[in-house]
C-alpha cells in the first residue's frame, strides 16, 4: 500500500511524555506506545486541534517499525478518519493528521493519572 508517511517523528514534549509512560507501563519500545497513542486519538470523536507541532526530539521511527504487522490497517484507519472528518486524502493532509493524532494520543495517555502499569493501559475503553 502506498504510504505518504515514511518516518514517524515526535516533539520533545511528546518524548518526555513517552518516557513517563515507558516508566509506568514497562513497555520499552517507542513504537508500541506510539501505536497505542495513535489509536487512542482515533477513538476520540473530535478532530484534533490544528496546532503546529515541532518534531524536535531524537525519537524517529520508520513507518514499518511503527506499524509492524498492522501498518496497512493503521494507514487505512487514518484515511477513513480523514474521510469521516471531511478532510482531504492527499499526502500532506494524511501526514498532518497523523502527526496531530499521534501527539494528541500521547498527551491523552500521559495525562491519564490512572495509567500506573501496563494493565491500566490495556483497560482503557474508547470514549
trRosetta pair geometry for C-beta under 8 A, 3 or more apart (Angstrom, degrees):
i j d omega theta_ij theta_ji phi_ij phi_ji
1 72 4.9 119 12 -124 142 100
1 75 6.1 163 116 82 138 148
1 76 7.7 -74 -156 -53 164 91
3 6 7.2 135 107 -73 101 53
3 63 5.9 171 135 140 146 163
3 71 7.6 -36 -85 158 156 110
3 75 5.6 -92 -112 -109 103 149
4 91 3.6 170 -119 -142 146 92
4 92 7.9 -107 172 -42 152 28
4 94 5.1 111 50 78 133 128
4 95 5.6 -99 123 -52 117 95
5 8 6.9 40 169 -73 116 74
5 63 5.1 128 112 -93 87 130
5 75 7.5 -163 34 -105 114 101
5 94 6.9 -119 -37 128 101 104
5 95 5.8 158 -83 -105 86 75
5 98 5.6 -26 -82 57 147 174
6 62 7.2 -45 163 -147 63 70
6 63 5.7 -106 -155 -10 20 118
7 60 5.6 -5 -180 -173 117 99
7 61 7.0 146 -164 74 65 39
7 62 6.1 -45 -106 -106 68 44
7 63 6.7 -94 -71 -32 21 79
8 31 7.9 117 55 -111 146 80
8 34 6.5 101 147 166 151 158
8 60 7.0 154 77 -160 54 47
8 61 4.3 -17 58 63 108 95
8 62 7.6 -2 13 77 85 5
8 63 6.4 123 -32 -85 93 58
8 66 4.6 93 -10 -73 145 148
8 98 7.9 -108 -115 146 90 122
8 102 7.0 174 -158 -119 111 164
9 55 3.7 74 122 172 113 137
9 57 7.4 165 -177 52 77 83
9 59 7.2 141 -146 95 50 70
9 60 5.3 -9 -96 -108 80 80
9 99 7.9 -8 68 -113 76 109
10 14 4.0 -110 175 88 116 134
10 15 5.8 145 101 -55 117 77
10 18 7.3 61 115 -17 166 138
10 34 7.4 -130 -59 -107 134 120
10 55 6.0 137 91 -138 3 86
10 57 5.2 -15 87 36 79 131
10 59 5.1 -8 41 80 108 120
10 102 6.9 -118 -99 132 97 125
10 103 6.9 153 -141 -87 86 86
10 106 7.2 86 -145 -41 133 165
11 14 4.6 99 54 7 79 101
11 15 7.0 -134 99 -6 45 85
11 53 5.6 -110 -50 -176 122 91
11 54 5.6 83 -118 76 102 63
11 55 5.8 -88 -69 -104 57 40
11 56 6.0 25 -142 32 60 77
11 57 6.0 85 140 -21 18 104
11 103 6.5 48 9 -116 114 124
12 15 5.4 -49 -150 32 35 117
12 16 6.6 37 151 -19 65 101
12 54 7.8 -14 6 98 90 101
12 56 5.2 -34 -30 86 99 95
12 57 4.6 156 -86 -78 49 85
13 16 5.8 -54 -154 34 32 111
13 17 6.5 30 149 -17 65 106
14 17 5.5 -54 -148 38 35 113
14 18 6.2 37 152 -21 67 104
14 57 6.8 -112 65 -16 87 145
14 59 7.9 -110 100 54 100 139
14 102 7.6 40 -148 131 153 93
14 103 5.5 -92 -80 -123 133 81
14 106 4.6 53 -144 107 96 162
14 107 7.7 -68 -103 -51 82 74
15 18 5.7 -55 -147 36 31 111
15 19 6.5 37 151 -24 64 101
15 57 3.8 153 -37 -134 137 152
15 58 7.2 81 -122 38 157 71
15 59 5.1 172 -103 -3 107 125
16 19 5.6 -47 -150 29 33 115
16 20 6.8 35 150 -18 62 101
17 20 5.6 -52 -156 33 35 114
17 21 6.5 33 148 -16 66 105
17 106 5.2 110 96 158 135 102
17 107 6.7 -67 -136 -91 170 45
17 109 7.5 115 156 80 114 89
17 110 3.5 -60 -162 -79 109 157
18 21 5.4 -52 -146 39 38 112
18 22 6.1 45 152 -25 68 101
18 30 6.2 39 167 -130 148 81
18 33 5.4 127 -144 112 98 146
18 34 7.4 -7 -110 -64 134 78
18 59 7.3 50 55 -70 154 169
18 106 6.3 -48 -61 -145 87 119
18 110 7.6 -73 -55 -73 37 117
19 22 5.6 -48 -147 32 31 115
19 23 6.6 34 152 -21 61 104
20 23 5.8 -55 -154 32 31 113
20 24 6.6 22 153 -13 65 107
20 110 5.8 81 72 -137 128 99
21 24 5.8 -58 -145 40 34 106
21 25 5.7 3 169 5 72 116
21 27 7.3 -25 136 52 91 109
21 33 5.4 127 109 -145 135 136
21 106 7.9 -116 -15 -152 146 77
21 109 5.8 27 -100 131 138 118
21 110 6.0 -89 -49 -88 104 75
21 115 7.0 -10 -125 129 84 139
21 121 7.9 85 -164 -87 105 131
22 25 6.6 -67 -128 51 21 90
22 26 7.5 62 176 -110 54 10
22 27 6.0 -105 -123 74 62 67
22 28 6.4 73 -154 -113 110 34
22 33 6.6 -75 -69 -50 77 153
23 26 7.9 9 -179 -69 18 48
24 115 5.8 86 127 132 149 86
24 116 5.6 -116 -160 -153 110 28
24 117 6.4 -119 164 -72 77 31
24 120 7.9 -54 151 53 119 129
25 33 7.3 153 54 -96 147 107
25 115 6.9 -28 -63 173 99 106
25 117 6.4 111 -115 -173 47 29
25 118 4.5 92 -162 -81 82 68
25 120 7.8 -121 -96 55 88 92
25 121 5.4 21 -111 -21 129 141
26 117 7.4 6 3 -149 104 71
26 118 6.1 -66 46 -40 93 112
27 32 5.3 -124 179 92 128 128
27 33 5.6 148 101 -60 132 95
27 118 6.4 120 -44 -102 96 108
27 121 7.7 -36 -19 33 135 169
29 32 4.5 79 82 3 106 105
29 33 7.2 174 94 -3 60 84
30 33 6.1 -69 -157 44 34 105
30 34 5.9 31 153 -20 72 113
30 59 5.6 179 -143 -152 157 123
30 61 5.9 -153 100 -66 120 130
31 34 5.6 -57 -142 40 30 113
31 35 6.3 37 156 -25 65 102
31 61 5.3 155 -83 -154 92 148
31 65 5.2 -122 -83 139 152 85
31 66 4.9 -149 -138 -113 100 41
31 68 7.0 121 142 -38 134 102
32 35 5.7 -49 -151 29 31 113
32 36 6.7 32 151 -17 62 103
33 36 5.6 -51 -152 34 36 113
33 37 6.3 36 150 -20 66 106
33 106 7.8 64 143 -113 99 88
33 109 7.5 178 -171 114 91 163
34 37 5.5 -53 -146 37 34 113
34 38 6.2 37 155 -22 67 104
34 61 6.7 -166 27 29 162 158
34 66 6.0 -62 95 -141 133 96
34 102 6.2 2 -164 -151 93 109
34 106 7.3 -17 -115 -75 63 106
35 38 5.8 -52 -146 35 30 111
35 39 6.3 23 158 -12 64 109
35 66 6.8 156 -66 176 87 70
35 67 7.4 129 -99 -110 111 37
35 68 7.6 -30 -73 15 149 112
35 70 7.8 89 -147 70 134 121
35 74 7.2 -91 -133 -96 91 141
36 39 6.1 -63 -150 42 27 106
36 40 6.1 32 152 -26 65 108
36 105 7.3 173 113 160 56 123
36 109 6.5 79 117 -88 110 149
36 121 6.3 -13 -160 -177 154 118
37 40 5.5 -53 -147 32 30 115
37 41 6.6 27 156 -16 63 104
37 102 6.0 63 109 -160 113 56
37 105 3.3 129 168 118 68 108
37 106 4.3 18 -148 -65 151 59
37 108 7.2 150 -144 51 76 95
37 109 5.3 -91 -98 -2 85 133
38 41 6.0 -59 -155 36 29 108
38 42 6.5 29 150 -19 64 106
38 74 6.8 38 118 -154 144 118
38 98 7.5 -8 -132 -159 119 73
38 101 5.6 61 -145 124 69 106
38 102 5.0 -16 -86 -96 88 70
38 105 5.3 -145 -64 29 19 162
39 42 5.5 -50 -145 35 36 114
39 43 6.5 41 154 -25 64 103
39 74 7.9 -85 -69 -118 89 95
39 77 7.8 -7 -108 139 76 160
39 105 7.1 98 48 -135 39 150
40 43 5.8 -56 -157 29 30 114
40 44 7.3 35 146 -25 60 99
40 105 4.2 128 65 -144 98 99
40 108 5.2 -161 135 83 130 136
40 109 6.0 151 19 -54 170 97
40 124 6.9 -20 -110 136 108 152
41 44 5.6 -47 -159 21 42 114
41 48 6.5 9 -173 -69 123 120
41 100 7.9 174 172 121 150 65
41 101 4.0 160 107 -167 139 74
41 102 7.0 -110 16 -59 150 16
41 104 4.4 105 -118 85 125 104
41 105 3.5 -94 -28 -56 102 95
41 108 6.7 173 -75 6 73 136
42 77 5.9 8 -145 155 160 117
42 78 7.6 -97 -95 -86 124 55
42 81 5.6 -106 -137 -78 94 147
42 101 6.0 38 -59 -162 71 135
42 105 7.7 -1 -5 -73 66 129
43 126 4.0 -129 -164 -135 130 99
43 127 5.9 127 134 19 98 85
44 104 7.2 -102 38 136 150 130
44 108 7.4 -156 -50 -77 135 154
44 127 5.7 40 -105 31 59 141
45 127 7.0 -119 -8 94 87 115
47 85 5.0 112 -95 -145 111 132
47 87 7.8 135 -133 -44 129 124
48 97 7.3 142 39 -147 119 64
48 100 3.8 158 98 151 144 112
48 101 5.7 -145 -28 -74 143 52
48 103 7.8 107 -165 67 146 88
48 104 4.6 -133 -118 -35 118 148
49 100 7.4 -163 67 -157 45 119
49 104 7.8 138 27 -88 77 121
50 96 7.6 16 -136 164 93 122
50 100 6.8 -46 -107 -100 48 146
51 100 7.6 130 42 -121 71 99
53 99 5.6 -169 58 153 141 117
53 100 7.1 -174 -17 -86 135 58
53 103 5.4 -152 -119 -37 149 164
55 99 7.2 -86 -63 -139 121 126
61 65 5.2 -125 -175 85 91 115
61 66 4.7 109 123 -64 124 93
62 65 4.5 86 62 7 86 103
62 66 6.9 -153 92 -8 42 86
63 66 5.3 -53 -142 38 35 115
63 67 5.9 13 166 -1 70 112
63 71 6.3 94 149 -148 87 123
64 67 6.4 -60 -135 50 23 97
64 68 7.6 87 164 -78 52 25
64 71 6.0 -31 -123 -80 46 160
65 68 7.0 18 -169 -65 29 67
66 71 7.2 96 82 -109 76 95
66 74 7.8 -124 123 91 97 165
67 70 5.8 -130 179 84 81 59
67 71 2.6 99 115 -99 141 73
67 72 7.4 114 163 -11 144 38
67 73 7.8 158 -166 49 110 74
67 74 4.9 -141 -121 31 105 136
67 75 7.3 -12 -106 -30 151 90
68 71 6.3 169 55 -43 30 87
70 73 4.3 -50 -171 44 84 120
70 74 5.7 91 126 -28 89 94
71 74 5.8 -56 -149 35 29 111
71 75 6.5 27 155 -17 64 106
72 75 5.7 -55 -148 37 33 111
72 76 6.3 32 154 -17 66 106
73 76 5.8 -54 -146 39 31 110
73 77 6.2 36 152 -23 64 106
74 77 5.5 -51 -147 34 31 115
74 78 6.5 35 152 -20 63 102
75 78 5.6 -50 -150 33 33 112
75 79 6.5 32 152 -16 65 105
76 79 5.6 -53 -147 38 34 112
76 80 6.2 37 153 -21 66 105
77 80 5.7 -51 -145 36 30 112
77 81 6.3 31 154 -20 63 106
78 81 5.7 -56 -149 36 29 111
78 82 6.4 29 153 -18 65 105
78 94 6.1 84 135 -153 124 90
78 97 6.4 140 -169 104 99 114
78 98 5.6 0 -136 -84 145 89
78 101 7.2 -153 -117 29 93 155
79 82 5.7 -53 -147 36 32 111
79 83 6.3 34 152 -19 64 106
79 89 5.8 47 -146 -135 91 108
79 94 6.8 -12 -85 -111 72 116
80 83 5.6 -55 -149 37 31 114
80 84 6.1 33 152 -21 65 108
81 84 5.5 -52 -144 37 32 114
81 85 6.2 21 158 -10 65 110
81 97 7.1 173 100 160 111 135
81 101 7.4 63 111 -82 159 149
82 85 5.9 -62 -143 46 28 104
82 87 4.4 -86 -164 72 80 108
82 88 7.0 -44 168 80 122 33
82 89 5.7 137 105 -92 132 67
82 93 6.2 109 -150 135 138 114
82 94 6.4 -69 -47 -94 159 68
82 97 5.4 179 -86 28 104 174
83 86 7.6 26 176 -78 32 31
83 87 7.6 -82 -58 52 20 69
83 89 6.5 16 -69 -69 85 114
85 97 7.9 164 55 -128 147 137
87 93 5.4 172 154 -176 107 131
87 97 6.4 131 107 -70 161 139
88 92 7.9 19 88 69 131 85
88 93 4.1 161 74 -20 94 162
89 93 6.7 -77 -83 75 8 129
89 94 6.7 39 -164 -57 48 105
90 93 5.1 88 58 12 77 104
90 94 7.0 -147 94 -7 36 91
91 94 5.7 -59 -146 38 30 111
91 95 6.2 29 159 -19 67 107
92 95 5.9 -54 -147 36 29 110
92 96 6.2 26 156 -16 64 109
93 96 5.8 -57 -145 40 30 110
93 97 6.0 24 160 -15 67 111
94 97 6.0 -57 -140 42 26 106
94 98 6.2 32 158 -24 63 107
95 98 5.8 -56 -149 33 27 113
95 99 6.5 23 156 -16 63 107
96 99 5.9 -59 -152 37 30 109
96 100 6.3 25 154 -16 66 109
97 100 5.6 -54 -142 40 33 111
97 101 6.1 31 159 -17 67 107
98 101 6.0 -59 -146 40 26 106
98 102 6.1 27 157 -21 64 110
99 102 5.8 -54 -143 36 27 112
99 103 6.3 18 162 -11 63 110
100 103 6.2 -62 -145 42 26 103
100 104 6.1 24 159 -17 64 111
101 104 5.8 -57 -141 40 28 109
101 105 6.1 28 159 -19 64 110
102 105 5.9 -62 -151 38 25 110
102 106 6.4 26 154 -20 63 105
103 106 5.6 -47 -144 34 34 112
103 107 6.4 37 154 -18 63 105
104 107 5.7 -57 -153 37 32 113
104 108 6.4 35 150 -22 66 104
105 108 5.4 -49 -145 33 35 113
105 109 6.4 29 158 -14 67 104
106 109 6.0 -57 -148 40 30 107
106 110 6.0 23 157 -13 66 113
107 110 5.9 -59 -138 43 27 106
107 111 5.8 17 164 -12 64 117
108 111 6.1 -68 -142 44 21 104
108 112 6.4 30 157 -36 61 106
109 112 5.8 -51 -151 17 30 115
109 115 6.3 20 -173 -13 73 168
109 121 7.3 29 -146 -121 113 98
112 115 4.8 69 95 -8 105 106
112 120 7.9 175 124 147 119 116
112 124 7.5 -4 -172 -101 171 120
114 120 5.5 -172 135 -165 79 125
115 120 4.5 171 -121 111 49 125
115 121 5.6 58 -135 -69 112 74
115 124 7.8 -7 -80 -60 106 114
116 120 5.5 93 33 -13 63 153
117 120 5.5 107 56 1 61 100
117 121 7.8 -120 107 -2 40 89
118 121 5.5 -53 -157 33 43 114
118 122 6.4 41 149 -18 72 105
119 122 5.5 -54 -148 39 36 113
119 123 6.1 36 153 -24 67 109
120 123 5.6 -55 -143 35 31 112
120 124 7.5 57 152 -46 58 83
121 124 6.2 -29 -168 -11 36 113
